[in-house]
Amino acid sequence: MNMRQGYGQFCPVARAAELLATRWTPLVVRELYFGSTRYADLRRGLPRISSALLSQRLKELESAGIVTCTASGSGPGKTYGLTEAGLALFPVLEAMGRWAQAHSRDDMTKDENLDPDLLMWNIRRRVTRDGIPGDRHFAVAFHFLGVPAAKSRFWLLFRGAEVEICLRDPGHETGLCVTAHIRTMTQIWLGHLPLETAVRKREILLEGAPPHVRAFSRWFVLSILAVRD
């Protein structure tokens, strides 16, 4: 167990806070729950954490019986996962997220919280193949307004069962182009702005063959914590 000073209380809330209420810890658990198992994937989901602090948090969580760490069976590095106790934490994190959606919604999309890299990482792991052509590679271009040019263009490349994020044109025919302000796209992802409303008001532009445009709402799946009316 880590050597951080505790609260000196027998209260279960105090004990849970000792384990979880430290900077980045709930987000590390979130990333593991959503399927990140390699260190590099955890960094992509937590782009502003330092390597040293991420390593420290993983060790603390492993010591607490919340995280597992094993040698990778397919090359160098380690594979991380959640124990039964770790998996049982997700309803706690979900309740925190639901509370923020109800009571702190506007703060989520302030300028300082808008991150196109993180948004694309989250979009990528929620997409499905519903409506995506299955017989060839299929690329979708995203163009975000309101961010530096170097962070404004991404591509999702569907290759069989795999979906990759590309920072440069992957060289395959682009079937759909999606253009929106980074705040608008984040609001859609969080469920604050219905996709149909954004399309109707031309706050998001979908350009491509009609079948690909119509399929967007099927394979673009909102956040698991999205507001749903």
C-alpha positions as CSV (number, residue, x, y, z in Angstrom):
1,M,0.0,0.0,0.0
2,N,1.2,3.5,-0.7
3,M,2.4,5.7,2.2
4,R,0.0,8.7,1.7
5,Q,-1.4,10.0,5.0
6,G,-4.9,8.8,5.6
7,Y,-7.9,10.6,7.2
8,G,-7.6,8.6,10.5
9,Q,-11.3,7.6,10.4
10,F,-13.1,4.3,10.4
11,C,-15.8,5.8,8.1
12,P,-16.1,3.8,4.8
13,V,-16.4,7.0,2.8
14,A,-13.0,8.1,4.3
15,R,-11.4,4.8,3.3
16,A,-12.8,5.0,-0.2
17,A,-11.5,8.6,-0.5
18,E,-8.1,7.5,0.6
19,L,-7.9,5.1,-2.3
20,L,-9.7,7.0,-5.0
21,A,-9.9,10.7,-4.3
22,T,-6.4,11.5,-5.5
23,R,-5.6,13.4,-8.7
24,W,-6.0,11.2,-11.8
25,T,-6.9,8.0,-9.9
26,P,-10.6,7.8,-11.0
27,L,-9.6,8.6,-14.6
28,V,-7.1,5.8,-14.6
29,V,-9.8,3.4,-13.4
30,R,-12.1,4.8,-16.1
31,E,-9.6,4.2,-18.9
32,L,-9.1,0.6,-17.7
33,Y,-12.8,0.0,-17.5
34,F,-13.2,1.3,-21.1
35,G,-10.7,-1.2,-22.4
36,S,-7.3,0.4,-22.3
37,T,-4.8,-2.4,-21.4
38,R,-1.4,-1.1,-22.5
39,Y,0.5,1.8,-21.1
40,A,0.5,3.7,-24.4
41,D,-3.3,3.4,-24.6
42,L,-3.7,4.8,-21.1
43,R,-1.6,7.8,-22.1
44,R,-3.8,8.4,-25.0
45,G,-6.9,8.5,-22.8
46,L,-5.0,10.6,-20.2
47,P,-3.0,12.9,-22.4
48,R,-2.2,15.5,-19.7
49,I,-0.8,13.1,-17.0
50,S,2.9,12.7,-16.7
51,S,4.5,9.3,-17.2
52,A,5.9,9.3,-13.7
53,L,2.5,10.0,-12.1
54,L,0.7,7.5,-14.3
55,S,3.2,4.8,-13.2
56,Q,2.8,5.8,-9.6
57,R,-1.0,5.6,-9.8
58,L,-0.9,2.2,-11.4
59,K,1.4,0.9,-8.7
60,E,-0.9,2.3,-6.0
61,L,-4.0,0.8,-7.5
62,E,-2.2,-2.6,-8.0
63,S,-1.2,-2.5,-4.3
64,A,-4.8,-1.7,-3.3
65,G,-6.1,-4.7,-5.2
66,I,-7.9,-2.7,-7.8
67,V,-5.5,-3.1,-10.8
68,T,-3.7,-6.2,-12.2
69,C,-0.4,-6.0,-14.0
70,T,1.0,-8.9,-16.0
71,A,3.7,-9.3,-18.6
72,S,2.4,-8.9,-22.1
73,G,2.1,-12.1,-24.0
74,S,2.7,-10.4,-27.3
75,G,5.9,-8.5,-27.0
76,P,7.5,-6.2,-24.5
77,G,5.7,-4.2,-21.9
78,K,2.9,-4.9,-19.5
79,T,-0.8,-5.5,-19.7
80,Y,-3.1,-3.8,-17.2
81,G,-6.6,-4.7,-16.1
82,L,-9.1,-4.4,-13.4
83,T,-9.7,-6.9,-10.6
84,E,-13.2,-7.7,-9.4
85,A,-12.9,-4.8,-6.9
86,G,-11.8,-2.5,-9.7
87,L,-14.8,-3.5,-12.0
88,A,-17.1,-2.9,-9.1
89,L,-16.0,0.7,-9.0
90,F,-17.6,1.7,-12.3
91,P,-21.1,2.4,-10.9
92,V,-19.3,4.8,-8.5
93,L,-17.6,6.6,-11.4
94,E,-20.8,6.5,-13.4
95,A,-22.7,8.2,-10.6
96,M,-20.0,10.9,-10.5
97,G,-20.4,11.4,-14.2
98,R,-24.2,11.6,-14.0
99,W,-23.9,14.1,-11.2
100,A,-21.6,16.3,-13.3
101,Q,-24.0,16.1,-16.3
102,A,-26.8,17.3,-14.1
103,H,-25.0,20.0,-12.1
104,S,-21.9,21.0,-13.9
105,R,-22.7,20.6,-17.6
106,D,-21.5,24.0,-18.8
107,D,-18.0,23.6,-17.3
108,M,-17.4,20.5,-19.4
109,T,-17.2,22.4,-22.7
110,K,-15.2,25.5,-21.5
111,D,-12.3,26.2,-23.8
112,E,-9.7,24.8,-21.4
113,N,-11.5,21.4,-21.5
114,L,-11.8,20.9,-25.2
115,D,-9.3,18.4,-26.5
116,P,-9.6,17.1,-30.1
117,D,-7.1,14.2,-29.4
118,L,-9.1,13.0,-26.4
119,L,-12.4,13.4,-28.3
120,M,-11.2,11.3,-31.2
121,W,-9.9,8.7,-28.9
122,N,-13.3,8.4,-27.2
123,I,-15.2,8.4,-30.5
124,R,-12.9,5.7,-31.9
125,R,-13.6,3.3,-29.0
126,R,-17.4,3.7,-29.2
127,V,-18.0,3.4,-32.9
128,T,-19.7,0.4,-34.4
129,R,-19.6,-1.0,-37.9
130,D,-23.3,-0.5,-38.5
131,G,-23.6,1.0,-41.9
132,I,-19.9,0.8,-42.7
133,P,-19.0,-1.0,-45.9
134,G,-17.5,-4.3,-44.8
135,D,-15.7,-5.3,-48.0
136,R,-13.0,-2.7,-48.1
137,H,-11.1,-0.1,-46.0
138,F,-13.4,2.9,-45.2
139,A,-12.0,6.3,-44.1
140,V,-13.9,9.1,-42.4
141,A,-12.3,12.5,-42.2
142,F,-13.0,14.8,-39.2
143,H,-12.2,18.5,-39.5
144,F,-12.5,20.5,-36.2
145,L,-12.8,24.2,-36.2
146,G,-11.7,26.4,-33.3
147,V,-8.4,24.5,-32.6
148,P,-4.8,24.9,-33.9
149,A,-4.3,23.7,-37.5
150,A,-2.1,20.9,-36.3
151,K,-4.9,19.5,-34.2
152,S,-7.8,20.1,-36.6
153,R,-7.8,17.1,-38.9
154,F,-8.2,13.4,-38.1
155,W,-9.2,10.3,-39.9
156,L,-11.0,7.2,-38.7
157,L,-9.9,4.2,-40.8
158,F,-12.1,1.1,-40.6
159,R,-10.1,-2.0,-41.5
160,G,-12.1,-5.2,-40.9
161,A,-12.8,-5.3,-37.2
162,E,-10.1,-2.7,-36.4
163,V,-10.6,1.1,-36.2
164,E,-7.6,3.3,-36.3
165,I,-7.1,7.0,-35.7
166,C,-4.8,8.6,-38.3
167,L,-3.3,12.1,-38.1
168,R,-2.6,12.1,-41.8
169,D,-4.7,11.1,-44.8
170,P,-4.4,7.3,-44.7
171,G,-4.4,7.1,-48.5
172,H,-7.7,5.3,-48.8
173,E,-10.8,6.7,-50.4
174,T,-12.6,9.0,-47.9
175,G,-16.3,8.0,-47.8
176,L,-17.4,10.7,-45.4
177,C,-16.2,14.2,-44.2
178,V,-17.4,15.5,-40.9
179,T,-16.9,19.2,-40.1
180,A,-17.8,21.0,-36.9
181,H,-16.5,23.3,-34.2
182,I,-14.7,21.4,-31.5
183,R,-17.2,22.6,-28.9
184,T,-20.1,21.5,-31.1
185,M,-18.7,18.0,-31.6
186,T,-18.0,17.7,-27.9
187,Q,-21.5,18.8,-27.1
188,I,-22.9,16.2,-29.5
189,W,-20.7,13.5,-28.0
190,L,-21.8,14.3,-24.5
191,G,-25.5,14.4,-25.4
192,H,-25.9,18.1,-24.8
193,L,-26.8,18.8,-28.4
194,P,-28.8,16.3,-30.4
195,L,-27.1,15.3,-33.6
196,E,-30.2,15.8,-35.6
197,T,-30.5,19.4,-34.4
198,A,-26.9,20.1,-35.2
199,V,-27.3,18.7,-38.7
200,R,-30.5,20.7,-39.3
201,K,-28.8,24.0,-38.1
202,R,-25.7,23.1,-40.1
203,E,-23.6,23.2,-37.0
204,I,-22.1,20.0,-38.2
205,L,-21.6,19.2,-41.9
206,L,-21.7,15.7,-43.2
207,E,-20.4,15.4,-46.8
208,G,-20.3,12.2,-48.7
209,A,-22.5,9.8,-50.6
210,P,-26.1,9.8,-49.2
211,P,-25.9,6.2,-47.8
212,H,-22.7,7.1,-45.9
213,V,-24.3,10.4,-44.6
214,R,-27.4,8.5,-43.4
215,A,-25.2,5.8,-41.7
216,F,-23.3,8.3,-39.6
217,S,-25.9,8.4,-36.8
218,R,-25.8,4.5,-36.6
219,W,-22.0,4.0,-36.2
220,F,-21.3,7.2,-34.3
221,V,-22.2,6.1,-30.8
222,L,-22.4,8.8,-28.0
223,S,-20.5,8.6,-24.7
224,I,-21.7,6.0,-22.3
225,L,-22.4,8.9,-19.9
226,A,-24.2,11.0,-22.5
227,V,-27.4,12.9,-21.6
228,R,-30.3,11.0,-23.0
229,D,-33.7,12.5,-23.0
